[in-house]
Amino acid sequence: MTTMSDAAPETRSFEADVSKLLHLMVHSVYSDKDVFLRELVSNAADACEKLRYEAIAKPELFGDDPQPRITVTLDPDQRQLTIEDNGIGMSVEEMSEALGTIARSGTKAFMDQIAAGKDREGSQLIGQFGVGFYSAFMVADKVDVTSRRAGTESSAMWSSDGLGTYTISEAEPDAAPVRGTRVLLHLKEDAADYAQRLTVEHKIKAQSGHVPVPIFLREKGDAEPDQIADGAALWTRSKSEISEEEYADFYRTNAGQFDAPALILHYRAEGTHEYNVLAFVPESKPFDLFDPDRAGRMKLYVRRVFITGEAQILPRYLRFVRGLVDSQDLPLNVSREMIQESPVLAAIQKGVTNRILSEFEKLAQNDTERYLKIWESFGAVLKEGIYEDYARRETLLGLARFRSTAGSDWRSLKDYVAGLKENQTAIYYAVGADLDRLASSPQLEGFRARGIEVLLLADQVDSFWASSGVDYEGKPFKSVTQGLSDLSLIPLPEGEQASDETSSEVASFIDFVKEALGDAVSDVRASERLTESAVCLVAPDTGLDRQLERLLANAGQLGQASKPVLEINPRHELVTRLSALAESDKDLREDAAHLLFDEARVADGELPVDPRAFSARLGRILLRGISG
């Protein structure tokens, strides 16, 4: 029987998404090709950290070589660059899975966005997302990977030119590392500088000088390697010893980001539990910010040994925070499955979350401009905590910033409450998908006439938290599109007077409209909130906000939708003229009733109930107007 080791290397095709990504890499217009070096060194460091973790239970995996390291070898004559680690290594099966597919969350959406964009936009996305191992093909026309998994005899060989296929086979034992992975890049002609010591040493020190694994550089295969990074964990050093550049370099390497950190939090917690924290708030939105799993990106170490990147140290609404926690109290042999149940981790979660929110509060108070930049990027995510994290709701409401009818500046709830009008007992808001449309909503007219500020909420999450029974300083949140407005309790500005009561003629017409619309609405009534428009739709007093209802319906999570209330402005000229029509002109009055309802639906961002009937009614009324 022929085994893989006896057979010729097997040629396989990359998965479709990998092929797209490889094409992008090979033909990349992304100018900062240095990223490949950082990505490969980061992968090597991760492999060493995985070995350290597995060796907790199986110390024999270290063999006679317990010190993890990364060795970079240069060969300018052959135009080759090699990055080798003595980490966990890979079997043939693991290599095929790791280098033939893309498992990273969000990659499909990333590739779809690349395909839909232009080259320049695509290159910017590379910088936002990161491309891991495949970035090697930006500088190499061929990549060979040889690996041996720790504790095994067999080794694996993978090779590709990045053009759609790769070969994989078992490797000759003498050609493979004793343990770990060797990545050999056959550099393109225009990338020959990456085989020069001056270039490579400078870039590694700048990008990866703070990975927790020592890095050695060797010029050609027979030279003695020189240590260029000591593998000292940055987070164990004093803040006073670390420059902003060092923090930024570590952030980019550890978090896989390409921007600069907008906020750095570095401290050591002491007391009942001892742990180091190094956390970063990105300057720009990570590509996977709204992944369905909404997973966090904080890594957990125990006494400098990497344990897991899936410990969920922070609540989901802080998933944009990158960094790590290094615990001195958790046992090294705790399993990844059991760690989430640990009371020590629960205490760390609470402490780190509270500290990050406290830092936001300080920044909001002392450096408004910096804080607003963070809010503009991550406010929509932070607001998830208002309904997910009851214990910290008050803090999160204090941190929240809003657009409103008070002007173009961001407003806090403290600002809002300071401007409450006489007899105003609620915080009013309007929710929708577009700020401009919200600002021009007919439902705002009566509030604007009385100088009442209305919060304009355009994020999807707003529909959920605002309607969850939340209040701020005893003032409940109330939608301007829900129930009765109670505007009559709030006086008009000095010198203005409320309009006359609804005439009997208009009241009679409103009753007729209600009868004509039948089950299409739950009620038709005279409106207090309209001053300029003829009609608008609002939700019943006990119904869901209309925007929330639409979101739930689109998600298939709504059974029976409630019938809206049609409010009619009894002072509008169109309404008064329609009310004056003779009752004998029933057809025209009925057409007008349905057109008013459809007008309100269109103003609310919806289609007419029956577009063909709407068109016919409109045609009849236009024809009557032309005929005089």
N, C-alpha and C positions, 0 to 999 in steps of 0.2 A: 504494500500500500504506500502511495506517495503522500508525504506530509508536506506542510507548507514550507518547512525548512529545506526540504529537498527540491521543492518546485521553484520555478521562476517567479519573480515578484508578480503579484496580481494587480492588474490595472482596474481601477474603479472610478466612477464618475462622482463628482461632488453633487450634493443636493442643490436644487435649483437656487435657493437663496444664497448658498455659498458661491455658486458660479457668478451670480450677479455682483456679489461683493468683491470677488476676485477680479472681475472685469473692471470694477471701479478702482481697485487698488492698482492694477497694472497700468491703467490709463489715467491715473489720478492727476488732477491739476492742483491738488492740495500742496501748498508751498512748504509747509512745515513737516517735511518727511522725517525729521528727527524722532517723531512720535514712535516709530517702529522700535527704536532702541529702548525707550522707556517701557513699551508694552512687553517686549521679550524679557527684559530684566524683571519686570513685575511678575510675569508668569513663572520665571525661575524661582523667585523669592517665594511665591505661593506654593510651589512644589516642595521647597525646603520646609515651609511651615506645616504643610500637610504631613510630611514625614515626622516632624517633631511631635505632632499630635498622635499619629498612629503608634509611634515608638513609646508613648506613655504606657500602653498596654502590652506592646511587644518590643522591649528594648533591643532584642536581637536584630531588629531591622537596621540598626546603625552599623552592625558588624564591627570592623576595626576602624571605622571612620565616623566618629560621633559629631564632628564639627561641620555644620552646614556651610556651604559656600557657593558662590557663583564665580565662574572663571570665563573671562572674555579673551579670546585669542585672535590675533591679527595676522594676516598674511597678505601684505600689499602686492607681492609679486604675482600671486595667484588671484588677486582681487577677491579675497575671501574674509569673512568675519564669522567667528564661532562663539556662541553663547552656551555654556555648559553649566549645569547644576548637579549637585549630588543629592537631590531631593527624592521624592517618592517614586518617580519614574512611571512608565506606562507599559502595559502589555499590548499585544497586537490589537486585541479587541478594544481596549481603552483608547489606543492611538487612533483607530478608525473612527471611533465615536467623537473623540476630541477634535480631530483635524479634518473630518469629513462632513461634519454637520455644524449648525449653529444652534445652540440651545439657549443662548442669552435672551432673557425676557425683553420683548419689545422689538426684536430684530425684524420681524415681518413688517411691522409698521414703518420701521426705519427704511427698509428696502423699498417699500411702496412710495414713501415720500421722496427718496432719491430718484426713483423712476419717473416721478411726476415733475421733478424740478429740473432746473438748468444746471449746467456744470458748476457754475460758481456757487449756486445754492447747495449743490451736493457736496462740494468741498468744505463748505462751512459746517454742514451736518456731520462730516467726518470728525471735525474738531469738537463738536458737541457730544458725540456719541462714543467715540473710541472704537477701534476695530480689532484689538487683541492680536492674536498670532498672525492673522492675514495681512496686517500692515507690513509684514516683511516683504511682500511682493511690490511695494512701492519702490524698493531699492534693489531687489534681487530678481534675476530672471530664472533662478532655480533655488529651491530650498530643500535640504536634506535633514531629516530628523531621525536620530538614533536614540533608543531609550531602553532601559532595563528597569523593571519594577523592583523595588527594594524587597529582598527576601526571596527572589526567584532566580533561576538560572537562565531562562529564556530571555531573548531580547528582540526588539522590533525595529524595523527600518521603514521610513516613510519618505517619499520624494515626489515633488511636483514642480512644474514650471508655471503654475497658476493659470493655466489656459483651459481648465475644465475637467482634468482628470488627475489622478495621483496613483502611484504604485505603493504597495504595502506588502511586507513580507517579514518573516523572522530574519534577524540579522546574525551574522557570524559572531560568535561570542567574543572573539578577540577585537572585533571592530566596535563594540559597544562599551559604554561606560560601565564601571563596576556597579554603579547604582545611579539612577537619575536620567537626565535627558540632555542630549547635545543637539543644538540647532546650528546647522552650517548654511550660511548664506553665500551664494555665488553672486557677487554684486554686479549690478549693471555698470556699464562703462561710465555713465555720468554720476555714479554713486561710489566711485573708487575711493573717495576721501574717507569713507567709513571704514577703511582698512588702515587708516593712519592713526598713530597713537595720540597725537595732539588733539585731533578731532574727537575721537571716541572717549578719551579720558575726560575731556572737558564736558562733553554732553552727559556722560554717566554721572559725574559729580554734580552737575547742575540739576539733572532730572531725577536721579535715583540714588543720590548719596545717602538717603536716610531709610532705605529699606532695611528691615531687621535681620539682614544676612550679609556677612562680609563679601565684598566684591574684589576679585583679583584681575589684573590685566597682564597678559603675556604677549610679547612680540614674537611671533612665529612659535611653532610647536615645541621646539627644544629649549626655549629660553625660560629662565626662572621667573615665575609670576610675581608681580608687585601688587601689594594691597593698596587699593585706591579708595575704599570705603570700609569702615570698620564694623558695620552692622549694628552700631549702637542705636537702641530704640530712642527716637527723638522725644517721645512722650515722657521718658524717665528723666530728662534733663530739665534744669531750671529754666523758666521763661526768660530770665534775664540773659541767658547764654545763647538764645536762639534769635536769629534775625528774621525779618519779614520774608526775605527771599527763601530762607530755609523752610519756614512754614509753608510758603506757597509751593515749593518744590515737593515737599512731602504730601501736601494736599493733592497735587496733580497725580502723583504716583499712587498714593493709597486709595484715592477716591475715583480714579479714572476720569477725572475732569480736565478740561483744557482752559478753563477760565482762571480767575484769581478768586480766593475766598473773600466774601463780603463781610464775614464775621468769623473770628477765631476764638474758640473757648478752650483754654488749656489750664487744668488745675488738678490737684491731688486732694481727694476726699479722705479725711481721717476721722476716727471715732469708732463707732460700732463696726463699721465696715470700711476697709481701705481699698481705694482703687484710683487709678489715673484716668483722666479723660482728656482726649484731644479731639475736638469736634469742629467742623467747618460748615458754615452756611455758604452755598455757592453764590456766585455773582449773577449767574444766569440759570434759567430753568434746565434741569437735566432732561434729556430726551424722554426718559421713561417715567416722568413725574406722575402721569395719570394712567400707568399700567393697571389693569384690572385687579391684580393681586395686591397693589399698593404696599409692597414690601419695603421695609426699612433698609438702610445701607450702613448701619453701624456694625463694626466688627467687634467680636469679643475675644480678648486674650486673657489667659490666666498666667501670671508671673512671666509675661513676655512670650508665652506659647500660644499661637493662634488656635482658637477652639472652633469658632464658627462665625459666619457672616449672616446667620439667620436666627439670631437670638431674640430679635424684636426688642431691642433695648429701649427704643423710643416708641411712643404711640404713632399710629399710622398718619396722623395729621402733621407729624414732624419728619416724615419719610424723606424729605429733601435734605436733611442734615446728614453730612458724611463724617466719617471719623471712626474712632475706636474707644473702647473701654478696656483697661487692663486691671483685672481684679487680683487682689492679694489673698482673698479669702476662699474663693471657690476651689474645690479639689481639682487637681489636674486630670484625674481619671473619671470625671463626671461625663456622662454620655450626652451627645447632642440632643437626644430625645428627652432626657430627664432634666436638662439644664433649665428649661422653661418653667419647671415646677419649683425651682429652687427659691426659698425665701430670701437668700442673699441676692439673687438676680432681681427679685421683686423690689428689694430696697434700693438697688442700683438704678433700676428703671425709674422709680419715684424721684430719687435724688437728682439724676441727670436731667429728667424732664423739667423738674422745678427750676433747676439752675439755668437751663436754656431759656425758659420763659422769663425768668428774672433778668437775664441779659438783654432780652428783647425790650423789657420794660425800661431798663436803664438807657438803652440806645434810643428808644422813642422819646424819652425825656431830655436826653443830653445831645443827641445828634439827629434831629428830625429828618434831615435830607437823606442820611444813610439808611435810616429805618424805613422811610417810604420806598426806597429802591428795593429793599428786601420785601416789603409788603406788596409792591407791584408784581414781583415775581412769584411770591408764595402765599399771598393773602387768601387766594381761593382754596388752598389746601389747609391753611391754619383754621379757616372758618369751619372745616369739618369737625374740629374739636368742640365747637360750641354745642353741638348736639351729641357728640360721642363721649365727651369727657365732662360729666356733670360737676365733678369735684373742682375742676379748673375753669369752669364756665365764666365766672366773674373776671378772672384774669384775662381770658381770651377775648371777652367782650371789650375789656379795657384796651387791649392791643389792636382791636379791629379798626380799620379805617374805611371810610365810605365816600362815594360820590353822592351828591345830593342836589336838591333844587336851590341850595344856598349859594352856589357858585361853582367855580371850576376846581377849587382846592379840595384836598382830602379832608374829611371831617371825622373826628372821633365822637363817640357817644357822649363823652364829657362835654364837647362843644355843643352837641345837639341839645342836651338837657339844659345847658346854660341859656339856650335861646327859646325855651318853651313859652308858648303864648298863654294868656290868661284863660283859665279853665281847661287847658290842654292836659289830658291825663294819659295819653298814649304816645308812643314813638311810631310815627307813620312811615310806611315804606311801600315801594312798588317794585315788583319783580318782573323780569323779562329777559330776553336774549340780547337786547341791544340798548345801549345807554341813550342814544339819540331818540329812538322810538319811545323809550320810557319817559324821557324829558318832555315829550310832546303829547303824552297820553291825555285823553280828555278827562280821565278820572282825577287828574291833578288840578284841574281848573279851580275848583272851589277852595282847595288848600292854598293855592298860589294867591288867590284873591284875599285871603286872610293872613298872608305872610307866614304860613305854617310850613316849616321845612319838611321835606319828604326825602327819605333815603332812596337812592336809585340802585337797585341790586341786580346786577347783570350776570352773576355767576350761577351755574346750575345749583350749587350747594345752597345758595341763599333761600331757595324755595323750601328747603327742608328745615334748616335751623330756625328761620324766622317764624315758622308756623308751629314750632315745637313747644310753645308755652313759655318761652324765655322772656325774662324782663331785665331791665337795667335800672338800678336804683329805684325799684318799685314801679317803674313805668313799663307796662306791657307793650309788645310790638303788635301793630295792627296794620293790615294791608289796606291800601286805599281802594282796592278792587274787591273788597269783601264786606258784605253786610251794610248796615246803615252807617253813614259817615259821622253822625253826631256833630256836624259842623255848626249847627245853629247855636250850640253852647259857647262857641268861641267868637268873640266880637270881631266885626270888621274894623279895618283901620279907621282912625278918626276922620270924620268928614264923609264917610261912606255909609249908606244905609242898605239894609236888606231889601230885596225885591218884594213886590206885592205877593200876597197869597195866590195860590193857583185858582184861576177862574173856574166857574162851574162848566163853562164851555170846554176848556182844556181838560178838566177832570173827566168830563163825559167822553172826550176823544181818547184819553188814556184807558178808560174802561173798554172802549171799542177795540183798541189795539190789543189789549189783553185777551179779549174774546177771539179776535181774528187769529192770533198766534197760537192759541190753544196750548197743547202740551209742549210746544217748542221752548217755552219759558216757564219758570216757576212763579214769576210775578212780573207785572209791569207797574211802575210807580213814578211819581214826580221826583225829580232829583234835586238834592241840595248841593251836590258836588260839581254840577255842570254850570259853567258861566258863559261859555262860548260855543261849545258843540251842542248839537241837537240831541244826541243819544249816546249812551255807553252801556257796556255790559259789566255787571259785577256778580260776584259769587253770593249765594244765599248766606244769611247770618250764620248758619250752622254748617255750611259747606266748606270744602277745601278752597284755598286760594286757586284762582283759575290757572296760573302758570304751573303750580305744583300738580294740579289735576292733569294738565297736558303732559308733563314729564312722566307721571305715573302711567298714563294711558299709553304713551309711546314705548314704555318699558314693559308693557303687558301686565302691570301690577294694579290695574284699576278695574273693578267689576263694572258697576253701573255708574256712569258719570252723572253728576247733579245737573239739573236744569238751571241755566243762568237767569239772573234778574235783569230785565231791560229797564234802564232808567231814562226818563224823558225830561228834557229841559223845558219846563212849562213857560219860560220866558223867551225862548228862541222864536224868531220870526217864522221859520218854517213850520214849527209846531202850532203857533197861533193861527196861521193861515189855514193849515190843514184842519184845525179844530173848527174853523168858521165855515167849512164846506157843508152844504146841505146834507142832512142825513139820507136824503134820497139818492145822493151820489155815492152809493155804497161800493160800487166796483173800484172807483178811484181811491176811496178811503181804505179799502182792503189792500189794494196794490201798495199804497203809501205805508200801511202798517208793516207789511213784509219787507219793503225796501228800507225802512228805518231799522228793522232788526238786522238786515244784511249789512247796512252801513256800519252798525255797531260792531258786527263781527269782523268786518274788514279793518276797522280802526284798531281792533284787538289782535290783528295779525292772523285772522282766520279767513277761510273762503266763505262765500255765501252758502246757505244751506243747500240750495239747488241752483247751480249756475245757470241752467237753461231757463228756469222759471224767473230768476233774477233778471236775465237779459230780456225776457218777454215783457215783464212788468216795467222795466226801465224804458223799453221801446214804446210801450203804450203811453206812458206819462210824457215822454218827449214829443210824441206825435200830437198829443192833446195840447201841449204847450205851443207847438208850432202852429197848430190850427187856430189857436187863439180862443 
